[in-house]
Amino acid sequence: TFVDLSYNRIKMLPATLGKLRRLEELDVQNNALQHLPAVMCTMDKLRIVHIVGNKSLSVPREVQNAGTPTLKLFLKGIYYGSNDGKVDWAELNQLKVCKLRQVPDVLFSMNWITDLNLDDNSIHRLPPELGSLKALLRLSARHNLLEKLPSEIKRCKRLEKLYLDHNRLPKVPMYLYTHLPLQVLALSHNQLDSGCIPET
């Protein structure tokens, strides 16, 4: 089954879309979509989704370009991660077709997140909006291209575990030691010198 809704003014797809059990291809390109419904990642027969041209859509460009299997995994990570407070992009990376270059903006309205995994991407910077994730207990951004950290991370007052191995960090901000209740700080394979350890 193929449904073509392209070139309209649709802002939201209803959850009842899931009742189209035989839907195999959906064209919603060039609308006004901002979000995609969670039910899309549970529609087993849905193989092709066309979503380009939705300028306000909260799906990273890399995911949009990577194809429908990656899109469905992305939606699964967001919507079903909320069950236990965890958002993990590892499945996307295993497909070897999706390397995020920036942290998706959609994350910063998800203040329930306690565990965020951004490992194995091509992220150059963590944005200041990261500080809005007040419930965050664990953040892992290993194997990226990070060169600095935003000072706003100190607003994550519950952050206990921070994994930043295999990046390009030249120094460690003092506020990691003074403002956060860190139990684990992993910084191997960066570009640190002896100044990374604060003097008492």
Phi, psi and chi 1 to 4 in degrees:
 res  aa     phi    psi   chi1   chi2   chi3   chi4
   1 THR       -  137.1  -57.0      -      -      -
   2 PHE  -125.1  128.5  169.7   52.3      -      -
   3 VAL  -120.2  125.2  173.8      -      -      -
   4 ASP  -112.3  110.7 -173.8   -6.2      -      -
   5 LEU  -120.0   19.8  -60.9  170.5      -      -
   6 SER   -67.3  157.6   61.1      -      -      -
   7 TYR    55.3   53.9  -65.8   91.5      -      -
   8 ASN  -128.3 -157.6  -78.1  -71.1      -      -
   9 ARG  -124.3   34.9  -66.7  178.9  -69.9  178.1
  10 ILE   -72.9  126.4  -59.5  170.0      -      -
  11 LYS   -98.8  -23.7  -66.0 -176.9  178.2  180.0
  12 MET  -152.1  136.9 -178.6  175.8   65.2      -
  13 LEU   -93.9  131.0  -66.0  172.2      -      -
  14 PRO   -73.9  155.3   29.0  -35.6      -      -
  15 ALA   -64.0  -21.4      -      -      -      -
  16 THR   -66.4   -8.5   50.9      -      -      -
  17 LEU   -54.1  -31.2 -177.8   71.7      -      -
  18 GLY   -63.7  -15.9      -      -      -      -
  19 LYS   -74.5  -13.7  -66.2 -177.2  178.0 -179.5
  20 LEU   -83.0   74.4  -56.8  177.3      -      -
  21 ARG   -63.6  -24.5  -61.8  -64.8 -178.7 -174.5
  22 ARG   -97.4    4.8  -62.6 -178.9 -179.5  178.1
  23 LEU   -65.7  124.1 -175.0   63.4      -      -
  24 GLU  -110.9  -28.6  -63.0  179.2   -7.1      -
  25 GLU  -141.6  132.1 -176.3  173.2   -4.7      -
  26 LEU  -130.3  125.4  173.9   64.5      -      -
  27 ASP  -112.5  108.7 -168.6  -18.2      -      -
  28 VAL  -125.3   25.3  -71.9      -      -      -
  29 GLN   -68.3  152.6   59.2 -173.0  -37.6      -
  30 ASN    57.0   55.3  -68.9  -74.6      -      -
  31 ASN  -121.3 -154.9  -85.4  -79.1      -      -
  32 ALA  -121.2   31.5      -      -      -      -
  33 LEU   -63.6  138.5  -69.0  174.0      -      -
  34 GLN  -110.8  -30.7  -63.9 -178.9   -8.7      -
  35 HIS  -139.2  160.8  -54.4  -76.9      -      -
  36 LEU  -115.4  142.2  -64.1  175.4      -      -
  37 PRO   -71.0  147.2   26.4  -34.2      -      -
  38 ALA   -58.9  -31.4      -      -      -      -
  39 VAL   -60.8  -22.0   70.4      -      -      -
  40 MET   -61.0  -31.7  -75.2 -179.2   63.4      -
  41 CYS   -80.7   -3.3   61.2      -      -      -
  42 THR  -107.6    1.0   65.2      -      -      -
  43 MET   -86.7   96.6  -61.6  171.2   68.7      -
  44 ASP   -61.1  -34.9  -65.4  -25.1      -      -
  45 LYS   -84.4  -11.8  -68.3 -171.5  178.2  -63.6
  46 LEU   -72.7  110.9 -175.6   60.8      -      -
  47 ARG  -109.6  -25.2  -62.9 -179.9  -65.6  104.0
  48 ILE  -135.6  126.4  -58.0  173.5      -      -
  49 VAL  -130.1  125.5 -179.3      -      -      -
  50 HIS  -101.4  115.3  -54.1  -79.3      -      -
  51 ILE  -128.7    5.6   56.2  174.8      -      -
  52 VAL   -63.6  154.1  -61.5      -      -      -
  53 GLY    87.4    7.5      -      -      -      -
  54 ASN  -101.2   94.3  -71.6  -79.6      -      -
  55 LYS   -66.0  -24.8  -63.7 -179.2 -180.0  178.8
  56 SER  -103.0   10.2  -61.0      -      -      -
  57 LEU   -68.9  128.8 -170.6   60.5      -      -
  58 SER   -85.0   50.3   57.1      -      -      -
  59 VAL  -126.8  123.9  175.5      -      -      -
  60 PRO   -55.5  145.4  -23.1   33.5      -      -
  61 ARG   -56.1  -36.5 -176.3   65.4   57.3 -172.8
  62 GLU   -61.1  -38.3  -60.7   93.0  -36.7      -
  63 VAL   -71.5  -41.3  175.8      -      -      -
  64 GLN   -59.7  -37.4  -67.3 -172.4   37.1      -
  65 ASN   -82.7  -12.6  -66.6  -21.7      -      -
  66 ALA   -85.9   -9.3      -      -      -      -
  67 GLY   106.6  166.6      -      -      -      -
  68 THR   -64.6  -41.3  -59.3      -      -      -
  69 PRO   -56.9  -40.5  -27.2   37.3      -      -
  70 THR   -68.6  -40.7  -61.1      -      -      -
  71 LEU   -58.3  -43.9  173.8   64.5      -      -
  72 LYS   -66.9  -35.9  -68.3  171.1   77.1  171.9
  73 LEU   -67.7  -38.3  -80.1  174.4      -      -
  74 PHE   -60.6  -47.7  176.2   81.1      -      -
  75 LEU   -64.2  -38.7  -65.0  175.9      -      -
  76 LYS   -62.1  -42.9  179.6 -178.8  177.1 -178.0
  77 GLY   -62.2  -38.9      -      -      -      -
  78 ILE   -74.6  -56.9  -71.5  179.1      -      -
  79 TYR   -74.9  -39.9  -69.3  112.6      -      -
  80 TYR   -92.1  -10.8  -68.6   94.1      -      -
  81 GLY   -65.8  -25.7      -      -      -      -
  82 SER   -66.6  -14.5   60.8      -      -      -
  83 ASN   -65.2  -33.9  -69.4  -22.3      -      -
  84 ASP  -128.8   13.4   60.4    4.3      -      -
  85 GLY    79.3   13.4      -      -      -      -
  86 LYS  -115.0  135.4 -177.6  174.9 -177.3  178.5
  87 VAL  -123.9  121.4  173.1      -      -      -
  88 ASP  -132.5  119.6 -170.9  -17.3      -      -
  89 TRP   -92.7   12.2  -96.7  -87.3      -      -
  90 ALA   -59.4  -39.0      -      -      -      -
  91 GLU   -62.5  -37.7  -73.9 -173.8  -83.6      -
  92 LEU   -62.2  -43.3  -64.7 -175.7      -      -
  93 ASN   -67.8  -30.5  -61.7  -33.3      -      -
  94 GLN   -64.8  -24.2  -71.9  169.3    9.2      -
  95 LEU   -75.2  -14.1  -67.3  177.8      -      -
  96 LYS    60.9   26.2  -55.3  -60.6 -178.6 -173.6
  97 VAL  -125.6   -2.1  -67.0      -      -      -
  98 CYS  -138.1  106.8  179.5      -      -      -
  99 LYS  -115.8  109.3  -71.8  -76.6 -172.7 -178.7
 100 LEU   -67.8  134.4  -62.9  175.3      -      -
 101 ARG   -98.2  -15.9  -69.5 -171.0  -66.4  -86.6
 102 GLN  -148.0  159.8   62.1 -174.7   30.0      -
 103 VAL   -73.6  126.5 -179.0      -      -      -
 104 PRO   -58.9  132.0  -23.4   33.7      -      -
 105 ASP   -58.9  -29.2  -69.8  -19.4      -      -
 106 VAL   -58.1  -24.6   67.5      -      -      -
 107 LEU   -63.1  -31.4  -79.4  177.3      -      -
 108 PHE   -78.7   -4.3  -53.4  124.7      -      -
 109 SER   -98.6    2.2   60.9      -      -      -
 110 MET  -104.0   68.1  -61.7  159.8   64.4      -
 111 ASN   -75.5    4.8   56.3   11.3      -      -
 112 TRP   -85.3  -10.5   44.6  -99.7      -      -
 113 ILE   -62.6  129.3  -64.2  175.7      -      -
 114 THR  -110.8  -21.7   58.6      -      -      -
 115 ASP  -138.6  115.2 -171.6  -27.4      -      -
 116 LEU  -123.4  122.3  175.8   58.0      -      -
 117 ASN  -113.1  115.8 -174.8  -13.0      -      -
 118 LEU  -119.3   24.7  -63.9  167.6      -      -
 119 ASP   -60.6  153.4  -68.1   -7.4      -      -
 120 ASP    58.9   49.6  -61.6  -60.1      -      -
 121 ASN  -123.5 -162.4  -79.8  -70.4      -      -
 122 SER  -125.6   42.4  -61.6      -      -      -
 123 ILE   -81.5  124.5  -61.3  170.0      -      -
 124 HIS   -89.4  -27.2  -74.1  -95.2      -      -
 125 ARG  -149.3  146.4   59.8 -177.3  -70.7  -89.1
 126 LEU   -94.2  125.0  -63.9  174.8      -      -
 127 PRO   -74.2  158.6   27.0  -33.9      -      -
 128 PRO   -61.0  -25.3   16.1  -27.8      -      -
 129 GLU   -62.2  -13.3  -69.7   83.6   -1.0      -
 130 LEU   -55.0  -29.9 -174.0   69.8      -      -
 131 GLY   -64.7  -11.9      -      -      -      -
 132 SER   -79.3  -10.4   65.7      -      -      -
 133 LEU   -85.9   77.3  -58.0 -179.2      -      -
 134 LYS   -69.0  -23.9  -55.5  -64.4 -172.9 -177.0
 135 ALA   -89.7   -1.9      -      -      -      -
 136 LEU   -63.0  125.0 -161.2   61.4      -      -
 137 LEU  -106.2  -31.8  -62.2  173.2      -      -
 138 ARG  -138.9  128.3  179.5 -175.9 -177.5  -84.1
 139 LEU  -129.2  125.7  171.0   61.8      -      -
 140 SER  -123.9  121.9 -173.6      -      -      -
 141 ALA  -133.2   45.3      -      -      -      -
 142 ARG   -67.5  155.4  -64.7  171.7  164.2  134.0
 143 HIS    54.2   56.4  -67.5  -84.3      -      -
 144 ASN  -126.8 -157.5  -83.9  -79.6      -      -
 145 LEU  -124.1   30.6  -56.9  171.4      -      -
 146 LEU   -65.5  132.9  -62.4  175.7      -      -
 147 GLU  -114.3  -14.6  -63.0 -179.2   -8.5      -
 148 LYS  -159.5  166.1   63.1 -178.7  -61.6 -174.3
 149 LEU  -116.4  146.7  -62.6  175.4      -      -
 150 PRO   -76.5  140.6   29.8  -35.3      -      -
 151 SER   -64.3  -22.5   60.9      -      -      -
 152 GLU   -65.3  -13.3  -71.9   79.4    4.3      -
 153 ILE   -62.5  -22.2 -163.3  172.9      -      -
 154 LYS   -70.1   -9.4   61.7 -172.4  176.6 -173.2
 155 ARG   -76.7  -14.2  -64.0  178.5 -172.4  168.4
 156 CYS   -80.4   74.4  -58.2      -      -      -
 157 LYS   -66.7  -12.0  -63.2  -65.9 -172.9 -178.8
 158 ARG  -103.4    1.1  -60.9  179.8   61.3 -166.2
 159 LEU   -65.7  118.6 -171.1   63.0      -      -
 160 GLU  -109.1  -27.4  -62.9  177.3  -11.4      -
 161 LYS  -132.7  122.9  -61.7  179.0 -179.8  179.9
 162 LEU  -129.5  115.2 -179.1   58.2      -      -
 163 TYR  -112.4  112.1  -61.0   91.9      -      -
 164 LEU  -127.3   27.3  -61.4  169.9      -      -
 165 ASP   -59.4  150.9  -40.5   51.1      -      -
 166 HIS    59.0   58.5  -65.4  -88.7      -      -
 167 ASN  -130.6 -156.7  -83.5  -76.2      -      -
 168 ARG  -125.3   31.1  -61.2  176.7  178.0  176.4
 169 LEU   -70.8  125.3  -63.5  170.1      -      -
 170 PRO   -89.7  -17.0   30.8  -33.2      -      -
 171 LYS  -154.6  165.5   60.3 -177.4  178.9  179.0
 172 VAL  -113.3  119.3 -178.6      -      -      -
 173 PRO   -62.0  140.6  -19.5   31.1      -      -
 174 MET   -60.2  -31.7 -179.2   62.2   68.7      -
 175 TYR   -64.8  -17.9   53.7   73.8      -      -
 176 LEU   -63.9  -32.7  -68.1 -174.6      -      -
 177 TYR   -86.3  -31.0  -60.1  106.1      -      -
 178 THR  -101.1  -23.4   58.4      -      -      -
 179 HIS  -112.7   -8.3  -73.4   72.8      -      -
 180 LEU  -122.6  145.7  -63.3  174.1      -      -
 181 PRO   -85.4   48.9   33.6  -35.7      -      -
 182 LEU   -67.1  132.5  -69.5  177.9      -      -
 183 GLN  -102.1  -27.7  -61.6  174.6    7.0      -
 184 VAL  -133.0  127.1  176.6      -      -      -
 185 LEU  -131.9  104.6  177.1   58.0      -      -
 186 ALA  -103.2  118.5      -      -      -      -
 187 LEU  -134.0   21.6  -67.7  163.2      -      -
 188 SER   -65.7  154.2   68.1      -      -      -
 189 HIS    58.4   52.4  -65.0   89.1      -      -
 190 ASN  -120.4 -153.6  -85.9  -81.3      -      -
 191 GLN  -122.8   42.1  -62.2  176.7    6.3      -
 192 LEU   -82.4  151.9  -54.8  174.0      -      -
 193 ASP  -118.7 -167.6   57.6   25.5      -      -
 194 SER   -65.2  -18.6   56.8      -      -      -
 195 GLY   -71.7   -4.2      -      -      -      -
 196 CYS   -74.7  -15.4   69.7      -      -      -
 197 ILE  -104.1  118.3  -58.2  175.5      -      -
 198 PRO   -69.5  148.1   27.3  -35.1      -      -
 199 GLU   -87.0  142.8  -63.7 -179.7    0.4      -
 200 THR   -84.5      -   56.7      -      -      -
